Amino acid sequence: MPVKQLPETLINQIAAGEVIERPASAAKELIENAIDAGASRIEIATAGGGKSLIRITDNGSGMDAEDLSLAVRRHCTSKIDQTLDDIRTLGFRGEALPSIGSVAKLSIVSRRAGSDMGVEITVTGGRLDPVRPAPANQGTVVEVRDIFFATPARLKFLKTERAEAGAITEVVKRMAIAFPHIRFTLSGSDRSTLEFPATPGDPLGRMAQVLGSDFKDNAIEIEAEREDVGLKGFVGVPTFNRGNSAHQYAFVNGRPVQDKLILSAIRGAYAETIPSGRYPVAVLSITLDPALVDVNVHPAKADVRFRDPGLVRGLIVGAIREALAREGDRAATTGADGLLRAFRPGSIAQPGFMRQTYNAGWSATNSPSRPFTLAQSTRFSEQRQSSFVTFSTPSARGEDEATAAFPSVSPETASTALAEPQLQHPLGAARAQVHENYIVAQTENGLVIVDQHAAHERLVFEAMRKALEKDRLTSQVLLIPEIIDLPEEDCDRLMMHAEQLDRLGLSIERFGPGAIAVRETPAMLGEVDTPSLIRDLADEIGEWNTAGGLKSRLEHVAATMACHGSVRSGRRLRTDEMNALLRQMEATPGSGQCNHGRPTYIELKLTDIERLFGRS
């Protein structure tokens, strides 16, 4: 068959399949246009989940007749000139309006600032009507009706009205977080009205509007920069987490993105601080030279490609971990409410109540106490170094002996350890041990309940982790070096990280152009599938330009060893031992969660206890 030019309408419909995947995609493109036009107020109205109606009203700069006639034609835009290396606007492809007009009934009414009369244009299934005068306020009103009526096949694949309406809500939330100086209003017959008043100069205030007021009380601010790549934002304390990743927002030069590199970095930064199946809450904004990031990866502009992905990933992981080490042990404000719900009369009589409370949000609401100061941390560390003893107590139930290290306390000073000054410590003074597993401590303004096994498990793990970072790990020499055949480029990548791998106990050498010889493996790993380990490392380095996978494996082994080497549940502790454990926890960053991400202790303020008994 001869080659022929496709009709313009069909070309637009093909393009629409990439740009406009669902009503939420159309809403996103139109909101981006309003933001690029300098709007300070944007109103979004929908009906039928966006299938019947999407109306975007803004007070931006507006358009005149000439601009309006060009705006609905493909690849016509005012946002870029001759290059894609300096994109500073949300839109730039010039495809959104013609794509929407080719599959829906599109109407645009606009008036430029200073003009006496507005103009209007309509596009119905790709058929363009002439521009005509119309009454209008300054700004633009874009109305999309009966989306995909011109492409019934695509219409069949849309989800329910509720699901499509929810997708539009998520788009508006992301835009609202990215641009706190703009007022957003979302309304319609298919939803309750949602308003986000402008909060100029207060990005955390806007985040609280979207994520809930609890986030403002449980957020940690982060700010970091590396090689002209800046990172700002707020992340939640580990115990303030959610059941899915929908509460993680990322922005690159102000553009909302859903990039797998960023999401992976967030997950890696919170490793071992959040239980499996739970997700941290985070809002991150990355700023860098537009030439260092490609936003033209996909017509929907939801994905980006960084010139140096390893740098960006390392910046995110490092900044979040530093923030968590600095403030991550402070209490989540929702902890007391969860505990109060568990203690309310009638809760015990309801089958499965406690189990449901834990699954639904226990890990999100129970948390460590307030943060300790650097001076306190230093003092505790000096005390431990000067008076360390090891004690071992057989279990009354026939379990194996467990060993733990605590500061030595003489019987004469044991009673003094419970004096009032102990109450001034963040975790207070130990008062009792309940069911030979939970330590109850009194603080100045409440009480703390500690899971002794989970807490000591974290302490042992952190000690082993420091050992991993200090010196070269012990390795086992292979009797016969193992030769692994790999593509030459993978061998090159591995040898670039050979020194780092050697410090972790993995000694490798080049064995010809397409092979690696492994001479030593980390002793901690025991018997290891060496070819699989090397190939996994090569894949990781190829994707992220880091060799952190081996360290992660070693830390996983260390976590398992820490679990088995910690104070067992069911073991009776003396008062001085309990207090020593509390002091070590205060001096150890990350002690608010065990190696599996579960909380090690929870706090109940005196005011909460008074509420429980109806005294306030």
Residue pairs with C-beta under 8 A, 6 or more apart in sequence:
6 14
8 74
8 126
9 102
9 125
9 126
9 127
11 74
12 74
12 98
12 99
12 101
12 102
12 126
13 102
13 103
13 126
13 150
13 151
15 74
15 95
15 98
15 99
15 102
15 299
16 99
16 100
16 102
16 103
16 151
17 151
17 154
18 298
18 299
18 300
19 25
19 29
19 93
19 95
19 96
19 99
19 299
19 300
20 26
20 29
20 96
20 99
20 100
20 103
20 147
21 300
22 50
22 158
22 159
22 164
22 167
23 46
23 49
23 50
23 51
23 54
23 147
23 158
23 164
23 167
23 168
24 50
24 164
24 167
24 168
24 170
24 171
25 300
26 50
26 54
26 96
26 100
26 104
26 144
26 147
27 44
27 46
27 50
27 54
27 56
27 168
27 171
27 172
28 171
28 175
28 300
29 91
29 96
29 97
29 100
30 54
30 56
30 96
30 100
30 142
30 144
31 42
31 44
31 56
31 171
31 172
31 175
32 90
32 91
32 96
32 175
33 56
33 90
33 91
33 96
33 97
33 140
33 142
34 42
34 56
34 58
34 60
34 140
35 42
35 90
35 175
35 179
35 182
36 60
36 79
36 89
36 90
36 91
37 58
37 60
37 61
37 62
37 139
37 140
38 60
38 61
39 58
39 59
39 60
39 139
39 182
40 59
40 181
40 182
40 183
40 198
41 58
41 59
41 182
41 183
41 185
42 56
42 57
42 58
42 182
42 183
42 184
42 185
43 55
43 56
43 57
43 58
43 184
43 185
43 187
44 54
44 55
44 56
44 168
44 172
44 184
44 185
44 186
44 187
45 53
45 54
45 55
45 57
45 186
45 187
45 188
46 53
46 54
46 55
46 165
46 168
46 186
46 187
46 188
46 190
46 191
47 53
47 188
47 189
47 190
48 161
48 189
48 190
49 158
49 159
49 160
49 161
49 162
49 163
49 164
49 165
49 168
49 190
50 147
50 164
50 165
50 167
50 168
51 146
51 147
51 148
51 155
51 158
51 161
51 164
52 145
52 146
53 143
53 144
53 145
53 188
54 143
54 144
54 147
54 168
55 141
55 142
55 143
55 144
56 140
56 141
56 142
57 139
57 140
57 141
58 139
58 140
58 141
59 137
59 138
59 139
60 139
60 140
61 112
61 113
61 139
62 110
62 111
62 112
62 113
62 115
62 118
62 138
62 139
62 140
63 71
63 110
63 112
63 119
63 140
64 110
64 112
64 115
64 119
65 119
65 131
67 78
67 112
68 108
68 110
68 119
68 120
68 121
68 131
69 121
69 131
70 76
71 97
71 108
72 97
72 98
72 101
72 106
72 108
72 121
72 123
72 128
73 98
74 94
74 95
74 98
75 93
75 94
75 95
76 94
77 91
77 92
77 93
77 94
79 87
79 89
79 91
79 92
80 86
80 87
80 89
80 92
84 92
84 294
84 296
85 290
85 291
86 290
86 291
87 290
87 295
87 296
88 253
88 290
90 254
90 255
90 301
91 301
92 295
92 296
93 296
93 299
93 301
95 299
97 106
97 108
97 123
98 123
100 106
100 123
100 144
100 147
101 123
101 124
101 125
101 126
101 128
102 123
102 125
102 126
102 150
103 125
103 147
103 148
103 149
103 150
103 151
103 154
104 125
104 144
104 145
104 146
104 147
104 148
104 149
104 150
105 122
105 123
105 124
105 125
105 144
105 145
105 146
105 149
106 122
106 123
106 124
106 142
106 143
106 144
107 120
107 121
107 122
107 142
107 143
107 145
108 120
108 121
108 122
108 140
108 141
108 142
108 143
109 118
109 119
109 120
109 134
109 136
109 140
109 141
109 143
110 118
110 119
110 120
110 136
110 139
110 140
110 141
111 117
111 118
111 119
111 136
111 137
111 138
111 139
112 138
113 138
117 133
117 134
117 135
117 136
118 133
118 134
118 135
118 136
118 137
119 131
119 132
119 133
119 134
119 136
120 131
120 132
120 133
120 134
120 136
121 128
121 129
121 130
121 131
121 132
122 129
123 129
125 149
125 150
126 150
147 155
148 154
148 155
148 158
149 155
158 164
159 167
161 190
162 190
165 188
165 190
165 191
168 186
169 186
169 191
169 194
170 246
172 184
172 186
172 194
172 196
173 210
174 249
174 256
175 182
175 184
175 256
176 182
176 184
176 196
176 206
176 209
176 210
177 203
177 206
177 207
177 210
177 249
177 251
177 256
177 283
178 251
178 254
178 255
178 256
178 285
179 254
180 198
180 199
180 200
180 202
180 203
180 205
180 206
181 198
181 199
181 200
182 198
183 195
183 196
183 197
183 198
184 195
184 196
185 193
185 194
185 195
185 196
186 193
186 194
186 195
187 193
187 194
196 206
196 209
196 210
197 209
199 205
199 206
199 209
203 234
204 216
204 219
204 221
204 234
205 216
207 215
207 216
207 219
207 234
207 283
208 215
208 216
211 247
211 281
211 283
214 240
214 333
214 334
215 234
215 236
215 240
215 281
217 333
218 236
218 237
218 240
218 281
218 332
218 333
218 334
219 234
219 235
219 236
219 237
219 281
220 234
220 235
220 236
220 237
220 323
220 324
220 326
220 327
220 328
221 233
221 234
221 323
222 231
222 232
222 233
222 234
222 235
222 284
222 319
222 320
222 322
222 323
223 231
223 232
223 319
224 230
224 231
224 315
224 318
224 319
224 322
225 231
225 315
226 311
226 314
226 315
227 308
227 311
228 288
228 289
228 292
229 286
229 287
229 288
229 292
229 311
229 312
229 315
230 286
230 287
230 288
231 284
231 285
231 286
231 287
231 315
231 316
231 319
232 284
232 285
232 287
233 282
233 283
233 284
233 285
234 282
234 283
235 266
235 280
235 281
235 282
235 283
235 284
235 320
235 323
235 324
236 280
236 281
236 282
237 324
237 327
237 328
237 329
237 330
237 331
237 332
237 367
237 592
238 270
238 273
238 274
238 280
238 324
238 328
238 592
238 593
238 597
239 331
239 332
239 335
239 363
239 364
239 365
239 366
239 367
239 368
239 592
239 593
239 599
240 280
240 281
240 332
240 334
240 364
240 367
241 274
241 275
241 278
241 279
241 280
241 281
241 363
241 364
242 278
242 279
242 280
242 281
242 364
243 277
243 278
243 279
244 279
245 263
245 279
247 279
247 281
247 282
248 263
248 266
248 279
248 280
248 281
248 282
248 283
249 256
249 282
249 283
249 284
250 256
250 257
250 258
250 259
250 262
250 263
250 284
250 285
250 286
251 257
251 284
251 285
251 286
252 259
252 286
252 287
252 288
252 293
252 295
252 304
253 286
253 287
253 288
253 290
253 293
254 285
255 295
255 301
255 304
256 302
257 302
257 303
257 304
258 302
258 303
259 303
259 304
261 306
261 309
261 312
261 313
261 544
262 284
262 286
262 312
262 316
264 313
265 312
265 313
265 316
265 317
265 320
266 280
266 282
266 284
266 316
266 320
267 279
268 313
268 317
268 548
269 316
269 317
269 320
269 321
269 324
270 280
270 320
270 324
271 552
272 461
272 555
272 559
272 590
272 593
272 595
272 596
272 597
273 324
273 328
273 590
273 592
273 593
273 597
274 280
274 363
274 593
274 597
275 363
275 596
275 597
275 598
276 596
276 597
278 363
278 364
278 597
282 320
284 316
286 312
286 316
288 306
291 307
292 306
292 307
292 308
293 304
293 305
293 306
293 307
294 304
294 305
294 306
294 307
295 301
295 304
297 303
297 304
297 305
306 312
308 545
309 543
309 544
309 545
310 544
310 545
310 546
313 544
313 546
314 546
324 589
324 590
325 589
325 590
326 371
327 371
328 589
328 590
328 592
329 368
329 369
329 371
329 372
329 589
329 590
329 591
329 592
330 367
330 368
330 369
330 370
330 371
331 367
331 368
331 369
331 370
331 603
332 364
332 365
332 366
332 367
334 364
334 365
335 365
335 366
335 367
335 602
335 603
335 604
336 603
336 604
336 605
336 608
337 365
338 357
338 361
338 362
338 365
338 366
339 365
339 366
339 602
339 604
339 608
340 608
340 611
340 612
341 347
341 357
342 353
342 354
342 357
343 612
347 353
347 354
362 599
363 597
363 598
363 599
366 599
366 602
367 592
367 599
367 602
367 603
368 591
368 592
368 593
368 599
368 600
368 601
368 603
369 426
369 427
369 443
369 448
369 601
369 603
370 426
371 426
372 426
372 586
372 587
376 425
376 426
376 586
376 587
377 586
377 587
380 583
380 584
380 586
380 587
381 587
383 407
383 583
384 407
384 583
384 584
384 587
387 407
387 408
388 405
388 406
388 407
388 408
389 405
389 406
389 407
389 408
390 403
390 404
390 405
391 403
391 404
391 406
391 577
392 401
392 402
392 403
393 401
393 402
393 571
393 572
394 401
395 401
395 402
395 568
395 570
395 571
396 570
396 572
397 570
399 568
399 570
400 568
402 565
402 566
402 567
402 568
402 571
403 565
404 456
404 460
404 566
404 567
404 581
406 576
406 577
406 580
406 581
406 584
407 580
407 583
409 417
409 576
409 579
409 580
414 574
414 575
414 576
417 429
417 575
417 576
417 579
418 429
418 430
418 431
418 575
418 579
422 428
422 429
422 579
423 429
423 442
423 443
423 444
424 444
425 443
425 582
425 583
425 586
426 443
426 586
427 441
427 443
427 448
427 450
427 582
427 583
427 585
427 586
427 601
428 441
428 442
428 443
428 444
428 447
428 448
428 582
429 441
429 442
429 579
429 582
430 439
430 440
430 441
430 575
430 578
430 579
430 582
431 440
431 441
431 442
431 447
432 439
432 440
433 439
433 440
433 452
433 572
433 573
433 578
434 440
434 449
436 569
436 570
436 571
436 572
437 451
437 452
437 453
437 569
437 570
438 449
438 450
438 451
438 452
439 449
439 450
439 452
439 573
439 578
439 581
439 582
440 447
440 448
440 449
440 450
441 447
441 448
441 449
441 450
441 578
441 582
443 603
445 605
445 606
445 607
446 603
446 604
446 605
446 606
446 607
446 608
446 609
447 603
447 604
447 609
448 601
448 602
448 603
448 604
449 601
449 602
449 604
450 581
450 582
450 585
450 600
450 601
451 594
451 598
451 599
451 600
451 601
452 567
452 569
452 571
452 573
452 578
452 581
453 566
453 567
453 568
453 569
454 594
454 598
454 599
454 600
455 581
455 585
455 591
455 594
455 600
455 601
456 566
456 567
456 581
457 562
457 563
457 566
457 594
457 595
458 562
458 585
458 588
458 590
458 591
458 593
458 594
458 595
458 600
459 566
459 581
459 584
459 585
459 588
459 591
460 561
460 562
460 565
460 566
461 558
461 559
461 562
461 595
462 588
462 589
462 590
462 591
464 558
464 561
464 562
465 555
465 558
468 504
468 551
468 554
468 555
468 558
472 502
472 503
472 504
472 505
473 503
473 504
473 505
473 522
473 523
473 524
473 554
474 505
474 522
474 523
474 524
475 505
475 506
475 507
475 520
475 521
475 522
475 523
476 520
476 521
476 522
476 523
477 519
477 520
478 518
478 519
478 520
478 521
481 509
481 517
481 518
481 519
482 517
482 518
482 530
482 531
483 511
483 515
483 516
483 517
483 518
484 515
484 516
484 518
484 530
484 531
484 534
484 535
485 514
485 515
486 494
486 514
486 515
486 516
486 534
486 535
486 538
487 514
488 513
488 514
489 542
490 535
490 538
490 541
490 542
491 510
491 513
491 514
491 515
491 516
491 538
493 538
493 541
493 542
494 501
494 508
494 516
494 534
494 537
494 538
494 541
494 547
495 508
495 510
495 516
496 541
497 537
497 541
497 547
498 508
498 509
500 547
501 507
501 508
501 537
501 547
501 550
502 508
504 522
504 550
504 551
504 554
505 520
505 521
505 522
505 523
505 524
505 554
506 518
506 520
506 521
506 522
506 533
506 550
507 518
507 519
507 520
508 516
508 517
508 518
508 519
508 534
509 516
509 517
509 519
510 516
510 517
511 517
516 534
518 530
518 534
521 528
521 530
521 533
522 528
522 550
522 554
524 554
524 557
524 558
525 553
525 554
525 557
533 550
533 553
536 549
537 547
537 549
537 550
540 546
540 547
540 548
540 549
541 547
559 595
559 596
562 595
563 595
567 573
567 581
573 581
584 591
585 591
585 600
585 601
591 600
592 599
592 600
592 601
593 599
593 600
594 600
607 616
610 616
